Structures are given as C-alpha cells and as structure tokens.
C-alpha cells in the first residue's frame, strides 16, 4: 500500500474522531442528540483504566477463544459440506433441502436451542458462533466448486490420477478464492453473533461486559467495548484476507490483468498434464458424481 493511501486512511479515522469530539463536547442536539454521548477523551480515559485490569483481558480472551473454536469448526465443516454438495447428487439431495431451510434462520435466534441442547453456556456460545460462520462458508464453497470447468479435472484423470488427486490438486485449489470469500464473510458474522450471544446468556466476554456497562449507565465503558469489538473484528478479518492472498498467490493479480502470459493451473498435476498433451480436446460439462 502506498504512503498516500495510508495517509488517507489515517486522515479519515482522525476526521471521524474529531467530529465525534466536537459534537459531544458541545452537546449538539439536532435530529441526533449527542448530549449523553461520552467524548473521545472520556472513552480514551476509560480504555486506559481498563487496560490495566485483569478483567478486561480475561473478557477479551474468552471472546477470542469462542471465535477461534467456532470459526475453525465452521471453516473445516463448511468447506467439506460445500464441496460434497457441489460434487455429489446424493449429498445435494440429502443436505440441500436441510441447508436451505435452516440457513435463513439468524444464528442468534438459535440461542434457546443451544441452551436446551448443550450442557454449558460456553458450548452454547461456541455453537452460535459456529452456526453463524458455517452457512456463508458452505454456500460460497458450493458455488466456487460448481463453477469450476471440467478441463483440469479431465486432464488429471487422463494422466492416471484418482478422485482424491482431483480433489486436492484441482477442486480445492481452484475453489480457494470463493472459499476465502465465504471465510471473510463468516468471520464478520461470527463476531456479530458471539457478541450478541454473550450479551444474552454469557457470563464473561466483551459482549457480556459491554451489556453490563450499559445496565449501570457506564457509557464510556460501553464505547470501550464497542471499540474493542471493532479492533478485534478488524484484526481477525485482516488475518483471513492475508492468509487468503498467500494461499492464492498463483492467481493473477488485478495489476497484471493486461499482461500476456500463460494461465497457471490450480494444481501441479493438471498443469503437467496439459504440458504433456499436444492439444486440448474440448470436453463436455460434467454432472456431479453420485
């Protein structure tokens, strides 16, 4: 990123904080009322006080642990289920209707179900976090796998590769951009739901502490919680995006769109197959295997 872009981003954040300080310090009351909002200075003072307490870091650790466990489970199972639904008629018939019925239900609406099914509140919150990320990952993976053309798969099969080789050399590498799109959406939705679940039924965590601050009219504390949630969400989303760029480094980047050159295959075996094949024969679109 260029220095000019970094400067613009910092200036944008600084302008927002400056406007917040002016509106709250002057108790501006127009269509929106700012007289009860804490100033930037009050929030910064509350944050400095909490950074020195064990409670703040314990809450942060609880929320992070719930996010990591729920999101990792959703990533693994969502990719597996999405791939199965896209490539197998049997899996599509078995799981497709269930997915389409359950997917529109907001994850936070499953809190009563989690309380009834699971023995502890901690497991219930992790379940809500998992559910929030699972469906975006599944749907993105399903579409990414279904959109792959048959050329590379047929090349691997022609060279003697089996179904597992096709899966790990063609299907999963070729679907990675779509998969990471789902992961980016999933991590954001996970934060929304884990904070909401902590507010409803949690005993620890950033969401729980933010709600407790609201009940005792500690508005600077509420904004400390909101700022903490925002920073944690930004850091985890950035981590997912950076990982996605690294594992899809073989893809052409936007800056190189006009450059001439061969398109790299998503898997080494498929690429090798085409280098050894005198001419690529047009292949018919395949249906998912049953």
C-alpha positions in Angstrom: 0.0 0.0 0.0 1.3 3.4 -0.9 2.1 6.1 1.6 -0.7 8.3 0.2 -3.3 5.6 0.8 -2.1 5.1 4.3 -2.3 8.8 5.0 -5.8 9.0 3.6 -7.0 6.2 5.8 -5.4 7.7 8.9 -6.9 11.1 8.0 -10.3 9.6 7.6 -10.2 8.0 11.0 -8.8 11.2 12.6 -11.6 13.2 11.0 -14.3 10.9 12.3 -12.8 11.1 15.8 -12.5 14.9 15.6 -16.1 15.2 14.5 -17.2 12.9 17.4 -15.2 15.1 19.9 -16.8 18.3 18.6 -20.4 17.0 18.6 -20.1 15.5 22.1 -18.1 18.3 23.7 -20.6 20.9 22.5 -23.7 18.7 23.4 -25.1 19.2 19.9 -28.8 18.5 19.6 -30.2 18.4 16.1 -32.0 15.5 14.6 -29.5 13.3 16.5 -28.8 14.0 20.2 -25.2 13.9 21.4 -25.6 15.4 24.9 -25.4 12.0 26.6 -22.6 10.6 24.4 -19.2 10.4 26.1 -16.5 12.4 24.5 -13.4 10.9 22.8 -11.4 11.9 25.8 -13.7 10.2 28.3 -13.7 6.9 26.2 -9.9 7.1 26.0 -9.6 7.6 29.7 -11.9 4.6 30.4 -9.9 2.5 28.0 -6.7 3.3 29.7 -8.1 2.4 33.0 -9.4 -1.0 31.8 -6.2 -1.9 30.0 -4.6 -2.2 33.4 -7.2 -4.6 34.8 -7.2 -8.4 34.6 -11.0 -8.4 33.9 -10.6 -6.6 30.5 -8.0 -9.2 29.3 -10.0 -12.1 30.6 -13.1 -11.0 28.7 -11.0 -10.4 25.6 -9.5 -13.9 25.9 -13.0 -15.5 26.4 -14.4 -13.9 23.3 -11.3 -14.7 21.2 -11.4 -18.3 22.2 -15.0 -18.6 21.3 -14.4 -17.1 17.9 -11.4 -19.2 17.1 -13.0 -22.5 18.1 -16.4 -21.8 16.4 -14.8 -20.3 13.2 -12.3 -23.1 12.7 -15.0 -25.7 13.1 -17.2 -23.8 10.6 -14.3 -23.5 8.1 -13.5 -27.2 8.1 -17.0 -28.5 8.1 -18.4 -25.7 5.8 -15.7 -26.4 3.1 -16.3 -30.2 3.4 -20.1 -29.9 3.2 -20.0 -27.3 0.4 -17.6 -29.5 -1.7 -19.8 -32.6 -1.1 -23.0 -30.8 -2.1 -21.4 -29.4 -5.3 -19.9 -32.6 -6.5 -22.3 -35.3 -5.4 -26.0 -35.6 -6.3 -26.6 -37.8 -3.3 -25.1 -35.2 -0.9 -27.1 -32.4 -2.7 -30.3 -34.3 -2.3 -29.6 -35.2 1.3 -28.2 -31.9 2.6 -29.5 -29.3 0.2 -33.1 -29.1 1.5 -31.9 -29.0 5.1 -29.4 -26.3 4.4 -31.9 -24.1 2.6 -34.5 -24.4 5.4 -32.0 -23.7 8.3 -29.8 -21.1 6.5 -32.3 -18.2 6.7 -32.7 -18.6 10.4 -30.5 -16.0 12.2 -27.8 -17.7 14.3 -28.7 -15.6 17.3 -32.3 -16.9 17.1 -30.8 -20.4 17.9 -29.8 -19.3 21.5 -32.8 -21.1 23.0 -31.9 -24.2 21.0 -28.3 -24.1 22.2 -29.4 -23.7 25.8 -31.7 -26.8 25.5 -29.2 -29.0 23.6 -25.8 -28.2 25.2 -24.8 -28.7 28.8 -22.9 -25.4 29.3 -23.3 -21.8 28.3 -19.8 -21.8 26.9 -20.6 -24.6 24.5 -23.8 -22.8 23.5 -22.0 -19.6 22.6 -19.4 -21.6 20.6 -22.3 -23.3 18.8 -23.9 -20.0 17.9 -20.5 -18.7 16.6 -20.1 -21.9 14.5 -23.6 -21.7 13.0 -23.0 -18.0 12.1 -19.9 -18.8 10.0 -20.9 -22.3 8.7 -23.5 -21.3 6.2 -21.6 -18.5 4.5 -18.6 -20.8 4.1 -20.8 -23.7 2.8 -22.6 -21.6 0.3 -19.5 -19.9 -1.0 -17.7 -23.2 -1.3 -20.6 -24.8 -3.1 -20.8 -22.1 -5.7 -17.0 -22.0 -6.2 -16.7 -25.7 -6.7 -19.7 -25.9 -9.0 -18.2 -23.1 -11.2 -15.0 -25.0 -11.9 -14.7 -26.1 -15.5 -14.0 -29.7 -16.3 -10.8 -29.2 -18.3 -8.2 -29.6 -15.4 -10.1 -32.4 -13.8 -10.2 -34.4 -17.1 -6.5 -33.7 -17.6 -5.7 -35.3 -14.2 -7.9 -38.3 -14.8 -6.4 -38.7 -18.3 -2.9 -38.9 -16.7 -4.0 -41.6 -14.3 -4.9 -39.5 -11.3 -7.6 -40.7 -9.0 -10.6 -38.9 -7.4 -8.5 -37.8 -4.4 -5.8 -36.4 -6.6 -8.5 -34.4 -8.5 -9.9 -33.1 -5.2 -6.6 -31.9 -3.7 -4.9 -30.9 -6.9 -7.8 -29.3 -8.8 -11.0 -28.8 -6.9 -9.8 -27.3 -3.7 -7.0 -25.1 -5.1 -9.3 -23.9 -7.9 -12.1 -23.0 -5.4 -9.9 -21.2 -2.9 -10.9 -17.6 -4.0 -14.5 -18.4 -3.4 -13.8 -20.3 -0.2 -11.9 -17.4 1.3 -14.7 -15.0 0.2 -17.0 -17.1 2.4 -14.5 -17.2 5.2 -14.2 -13.4 5.1 -18.0 -13.1 5.4 -18.1 -15.8 8.0 -15.6 -14.2 10.4 -17.5 -10.9 10.4 -20.9 -12.6 11.0 -19.3 -14.7 13.8 -18.3 -11.6 15.7 -21.8 -10.2 15.4 -23.3 -13.4 16.8 -20.8 -14.1 19.5 -21.2 -10.6 21.0 -24.9 -10.9 20.8 -24.8 -14.4 22.5 -22.6 -13.1 25.2 -25.0 -10.2 25.9 -27.9 -12.6 26.1 -26.5 -15.6 28.0 -22.9 -15.1 28.7 -21.0 -14.7 31.9 -17.7 -13.5 30.5 -16.6 -11.9 27.3 -16.5 -8.5 25.6 -20.2 -8.6 24.8 -21.2 -9.5 28.3 -19.1 -6.7 29.8 -20.5 -4.2 27.3 -24.0 -5.1 28.3 -23.2 -4.8 32.0 -21.8 -1.4 31.4 -25.0 -0.3 29.7 -27.2 -1.6 32.5 -25.2 0.5 35.0 -25.2 3.6 32.7 -21.5 3.5 32.2 -21.5 4.9 28.7 -17.7 5.3 28.3 -17.4 1.6 29.2 -20.0 0.8 26.5 -17.9 2.6 23.9 -14.7 0.9 25.2 -16.5 -2.4 24.5 -17.6 -1.3 21.0 -14.1 -0.1 20.2 -12.6 -3.4 21.4 -15.1 -5.4 19.3 -14.3 -3.3 16.2 -10.5 -3.7 16.6 -10.8 -7.5 17.2 -13.1 -7.8 14.2 -10.7 -5.8 12.0 -7.7 -7.9 13.1 -9.3 -11.2 12.5 -10.8 -10.2 9.2 -7.4 -8.9 8.1 -5.8 -12.2 9.1 -8.2 -14.1 7.0 -7.6 -11.8 4.0 -3.8 -12.0 4.3 -4.0 -15.8 4.6 -6.2 -15.9 1.5 -3.8 -13.8 -0.5 -0.9 -16.0 0.5 -2.5 -19.3 -0.4 -3.8 -18.0 -3.7 -0.5 -16.4 -4.8 -0.7 -18.4 -8.0 -3.7 -16.3 -9.2 -3.1 -13.3 -11.5 -3.4 -10.0 -9.6 -5.5 -7.1 -10.9 -2.4 -5.1 -11.7 -1.3 -7.8 -14.1 -4.6 -8.3 -15.9 -3.4 -6.8 -19.2 -0.1 -8.6 -19.1 0.3 -11.5 -21.6 1.3 -14.9 -20.3 0.1 -18.4 -19.7 -2.6 -19.0 -17.1 -1.3 -21.2 -14.3 -3.2 -24.2 -13.3 -4.6 -24.5 -9.8 -2.8 -27.8 -9.3 0.6 -29.1 -10.4 -0.8 -32.4 -11.8 -3.2 -30.7 -14.1 -0.6 -28.2 -15.3 1.8 -31.1 -16.0 -0.9 -33.0 -17.9 -1.5 -30.1 -20.3 2.2 -29.6 -20.9 2.4 -33.2 -22.0 -0.8 -33.1 -24.1 -0.3 -32.0 -27.7 -3.7 -30.3 -27.9 -6.5 -29.7 -25.5 -9.7 -31.5 -26.7 -13.0 -29.7 -25.9 -14.7 -31.6 -23.1 -18.4 -31.7 -22.2 -19.6 -30.3 -18.9 -19.8 -33.0 -16.3 -22.7 -33.5 -13.9 -21.8 -34.0 -10.2 -21.0 -37.6 -9.4 -23.4 -39.5 -7.3 
